[in-house]
């Protein structure tokens, strides 16, 4: 009976000393309170009963939603900004031994960096220069979390809320900008058209025959588009040309 009890106790201790870690998990072994160098796993980990303790650390990428932050931009516009951070643990020992809660600490660092860095930019930069701001945020946050064994890979500013008055002002500014562009495009078109007309006038002035043909073509177009009587002046140059042609034919007949 005593042997059976001892066997059960030994078996229980043996089972209690075995841990199985998944592929994405690492184990930090604390032996009598001191962390052993290097994280263990994945696979089967054998602990010394009553001597070793193990802390599990997930090494997969963690998505952290940064709570909305009230930010005053460099041009004194009050905004409300939210962001998302992607990070993972690259050093399990550091994440356990150098920080009580690396998730909470990373969130606090992200909030502080968000308010600090966005406050250095104007509203236009915040709305139009997201890539540069995201890169700067990632650099600053990663530098502060690196001692904890946490690698920040992505920081994205998601939403930027601005007051309704500022939103209306931006809408009016956008409309004015579109009107300005439309006027510039129309002016460019008028300039190009006038340039082409001037070139055509130069060509026609150098060739009276071309001018007369254009004149006759215009008469045909007017006659085709209107059923009313149209009085159209005939240039004297055209009449002289007609007389010359008629005189030539008359002399040939004689």
C-alpha positions, 0 to 999 in steps of 0.5 A, a space after each residue: 500500500 505504501 509503495 502504491 502511494 509513493 508511486 502515485 505521488 511520483 507519477 503526479 509530480 512527473 506529470 506536473 513537471 511536464 509542459 507542452 508548448 505550441 509552435 508560437 509559444 516560448 517558455 521562460 523558466 524561473 529556477 528558484 526565482 532566477 530566470 534561466 538564459 534563453 527561452 524554451 520551446 516549442 515542444 515538451 518542456 520538463 521542469 524540476 518539481 517544486 523548483 522550477 516555474 514557467 511563464 508562457 509567452 505568445 510570440 505571434 503578432 499582436 494587434 493593439 487598438 490605441 484608444 482615441 487621443 485628443 491632439 492639438 496640431 501645430 496650427 492649433 486645430 483640435 483633433 481626435 485621433 485613433 491608431 492601430 499597432 502591430 507588434 510581437 515579442 522577439 525576446 521572451 526573457 526580456 518581456 517577462 523579466 524587464 516589464 510587469 505587463 508589456 502589453 499595457 506598457 506598449 499601449 501607454 508608450 503608443 498613446 504618449 508618442 501619438 500625442 507628442 508626434 502628431 502635435 508637431 505637425 499641421 492639420 494638412 500634414 496629418 491628413 496628407 502625410 500619413 506615411 511619413 507620420 506612421 514611419 516616425 511613430 513606428 520608429 519612436 515606439 519601437 525604440 522605447 519597447 526594444 529593451 522589453 523584447 518587443 518589436 513594433 512592426 507597423 503603426 497606422 493612424 486610422 481615423 482623424 476627427 476634426 470639428 464640424 466648423 473646420 470640416 466645412 472650411 476644408 470643404 469650401 477650400 476644396 471647392 475653391 481649389 477645384 474652381 481655380 483649376 477649372 478656370 486655369 484649364 479653361 484659360 489654357 484651352 483658350 490660349 491654345 485655341 487662339 494660338 492655333 487660330 493665329 497660325 491658321 490666319 498666317 497660313 491663309 494670309 500667305 495663300 489667298 486661294 486657301 482663304 477663298 476656299 475657306 470662305 466658300 466652305 463657310 457659305 456652304 455650312 451656313 446654307 446647310 444649317 439655316 433655311 432663312 435668307 442670309 446676306 453674306 458679304 463677298 470680298 472684292 478679292 473673290 470677285 476679282 478672281 472670278 472676273 479673271 477666271 471668266 475673262 480667261 475662259 472668254 478669251 479662250 472661246 474667241 
